[in-house]
Amino acid sequence: MVARIYRPARTAMQSGKSQSVEWLLMYEPEEPKTIDPLMGYTSSGDMKAQIRLSFETKEEAVEYAERNGIPYRIEEPKEAKRRRVSYSDNFRYDRRQPWTH
């Protein structure tokens, strides 16, 4: 079973980077999840899907996987392109977009 090493993206409700600084090692599922016909619960017999290990750096996660003989795949994070915008630019007389209200 292959493990994924990645750094999770921030959630939509999060403006900072607090939970996106650590690297995670998670196993990919071996079998698809099934739906219980009576109760509608989703279940799986795959116990490794519950394992979620966190590391401070990517190198620590790779070292752990190699030390324990775990085949792994690394997913590099996509860095956000942030543009600096000044609040005073909203009130400039030479705005590109007209003031709407």
ROROTI-815011 format. One record per residue: x, y, z of N, C-alpha, C in turn. Coordinates in steps of 0.1 Angstrom, whole numbers, plus 2048, in hexadecimal, padded with zeros to 3 digits. Each point is the difference from the previous one (the first is absolute). Example, Ala and Ser with C-alpha at 12.3 -4.5 7.8 and 13.67 -1.06 7.14 Angstrom:
2
REC  nx  ny  nz cax cay caz  cx  cy  cz
REC 884 7C7 84E 7F7 80C 800 809 80C 800
REC 7FC 80B 7F9 809 80B 800 7F8 80B 808
This chain:
101
REC  nx  ny  nz cax cay caz  cx  cy  cz
REC 808 7F4 800 7F8 80C 800 809 80C 800
REC 7FC 80A 7F8 808 80C 7FE 7FC 80B 80A
REC 809 807 806 7FD 80B 809 802 80D 7F8
REC 7F8 80A 804 801 80D 7FA 806 809 80B
REC 80A 808 7FB 807 80A 809 7FC 80D 7FA
REC 7F9 808 808 7FC 80D 7FA 7FE 80A 80B
REC 7FF 80D 7FD 7FD 80A 809 7F2 805 7FD
REC 7F6 7FF 809 7F3 803 7FD 7FE 80F 7FD
REC 7F6 803 7F8 7FC 80E 7FD 7F8 806 80B
REC 7FF 80D 802 7F8 805 80A 7F1 7FF 7FC
REC 7F8 800 80A 7F2 7FF 7FD 7FA 80D 7FC
REC 7F4 800 7FB 7F9 80C 7FB 7FD 80A 80B
REC 7FF 7FB 80C 7FC 808 80C 80D 805 807
REC 80B 7FE 7FA 80D 803 807 807 80B 7F7
REC 804 80B 807 808 80A 7F8 80F 7FF 802
REC 804 7F9 80B 80E 7FF 803 806 7F2 7FB
REC 80C 7FD 804 806 7F4 7FC 803 7F7 80C
REC 7F7 800 80A 803 7F9 80C 800 7F1 7FF
REC 7F7 7FA 7F8 800 7F1 800 806 7FB 7F2
REC 806 809 7F9 806 7FC 7F3 80F 800 800
REC 806 800 80C 80F 800 801 806 7F2 802
REC 7F8 7F6 804 806 7F3 803 7FD 7F7 7F4
REC 809 7F6 7FE 7FE 7F6 7F6 7F9 7F4 805
REC 7F8 7FA 7F8 7F8 7F4 804 804 7F4 7F8
REC 800 7F4 806 802 7F4 7F9 7F3 7F8 802
REC 7F9 7FD 7F5 7F3 7F9 801 801 7F5 7F5
REC 7FA 7F5 804 7FF 7F5 7F6 7F4 802 7F7
REC 802 7FC 7F3 7F6 800 7F6 7F7 7F4 803
REC 7F3 801 7FD 7F7 7F4 803 803 7F4 7F7
REC 7FF 7F4 806 802 7F4 7F8 7F3 7FB 7FA
REC 7F5 803 807 7F3 7FB 7FB 7F6 80C 801
REC 7F6 800 7F8 7F7 80B 800 7F7 7FE 80D
REC 7FA 80C 804 7F7 800 80C 7F3 7FA 7FB
REC 7F9 7F9 809 7F3 7FB 7FD 7F5 807 809
REC 7F4 7FF 7FB 7F5 807 807 7F7 7F4 806
REC 7FE 801 80D 7F8 7F6 807 7F1 802 7FB
REC 7FA 7F6 7FB 7F2 802 7FA 7F6 803 80B
REC 801 7FC 80C 7F6 802 80A 801 80E 806
REC 80C 804 805 802 80C 807 805 80C 7F7
REC 807 7FC 7F5 805 80A 7F7 80E 805 804
REC 806 7F9 80A 80E 804 804 80A 7FD 7F5
REC 80A 807 7FF 80B 7FD 7F7 80B 7F9 808
REC 805 7F5 7FB 80A 7F8 808 80A 7FA 7F6
REC 80B 7FB 806 80A 7FA 7F8 808 7F7 809
REC 806 7F6 7FA 808 7F6 807 80E 804 800
REC 803 80B 7FA 80E 805 7FF 804 807 80D
REC 808 7FA 808 804 806 80D 80B 80A 7FE
REC 808 7FF 7F6 80B 80A 7FE 7FB 80E 7FC
REC 7F3 800 7FB 7FB 80D 7FC 7FE 809 80C
REC 800 7FB 80C 7FE 808 80C 80D 806 805
REC 80B 7FC 7FB 80D 805 805 803 80D 7F9
REC 804 80A 808 803 80D 7FC 80C 805 808
REC 80C 800 7FB 80C 804 807 804 80E 7FC
REC 804 809 809 804 80D 7FD 80F 802 803
REC 806 808 7F8 80F 802 801 802 80F 7FE
REC 80B 805 806 803 80F 7FE 805 803 7F2
REC 808 7F7 7FB 806 802 7F2 7FD 7F4 7F7
REC 802 803 7F3 7FE 7F6 7F6 80B 7F5 802
REC 80C 804 803 80B 7F7 801 7FE 7F6 80C
REC 7FA 804 80B 7FD 7F7 80B 7F6 7F6 7FB
REC 7F6 804 7F8 7F6 7F6 7FC 806 7F6 7F6
REC 808 805 7F7 807 7F7 7F7 809 7F6 807
REC 807 805 80A 809 7F8 808 7F8 7F5 807
REC 7F5 803 806 7F7 7F7 807 7FC 7F5 7F6
REC 7FB 804 7F4 7FB 7F6 7F7 80B 7F7 7FB
REC 80B 805 7FD 80B 7F8 7FC 805 7F6 80B
REC 801 805 80C 804 7F8 80B 7F7 7F4 803
REC 7F3 802 7FE 7F6 7F6 802 7FC 7F8 7F3
REC 807 803 7F5 7FD 7F9 7F4 7F2 803 7FA
REC 7FB 80C 801 7F3 804 7FB 802 807 7F3
REC 7FA 7FA 7F5 801 807 7F3 7F8 80D 801
REC 805 80B 7FB 7FA 80D 802 800 808 7F3
REC 7F7 80A 800 7FF 80A 7F5 7FF 80E 806
REC 809 809 7FB 800 80D 806 7F8 80A 7F7
REC 7F7 808 806 7F8 80A 7F9 805 80D 805
REC 807 808 7F7 805 80D 804 7F4 80A 801
REC 801 809 80A 7F5 80A 802 801 80B 7F5
REC 7F5 805 7FD 7FF 80B 7F7 800 80D 808
REC 80A 809 7FE 801 80C 807 7F6 80A 7FB
REC 7F9 807 809 7F6 80A 7FC 807 80D 7FB
REC 7FB 805 7F6 805 80D 7FB 7F8 80B 806
REC 806 808 808 7F9 80A 807 804 80E 7FA
REC 7F6 808 7FE 803 80D 7FA 7FD 80A 80B
REC 809 809 803 7FF 80A 80A 7F6 80B 7FB
REC 7F6 803 808 7F6 80A 7FC 7FF 809 80C
REC 800 80D 7FC 7FF 80A 80B 7F1 804 801
REC 7FB 803 80C 7F3 804 802 7FD 80D 7FA
REC 80A 809 7FF 7FE 80D 7FA 7FE 7FF 7F1
REC 804 7F5 7FA 7FD 7FF 7F2 7F1 7FF 7FC
REC 7F8 7FD 80A 7F1 800 7FD 7FB 80D 7FD
REC 807 80B 804 7FB 80D 7FF 808 809 7F6
REC 808 7FA 7F8 808 807 7F6 7F7 806 7F6
REC 804 80C 7FB 7F8 806 7F5 802 7FA 7F2
REC 80B 7F9 7FF 803 7F9 7F3 7FE 7F1 800
REC 7F5 7FC 807 7FD 7F1 801 7FD 7FA 7F2
REC 804 7F4 7FF 7FD 7F9 7F3 7F1 7FC 7FF
REC 7FA 7FD 80C 7F2 7FC 800 7F9 80C 806
REC 7F4 804 7FB 7F9 80B 806 7FA 7FC 80D
REC 7FE 80A 808 7FA 7FF 80D 7F1 7FC 7FE
REC 7FB 7F6 807 7F3 7FA 7FC 7F5 805 809
REC 802 806 80B 7F5 803 809 800 80E 804
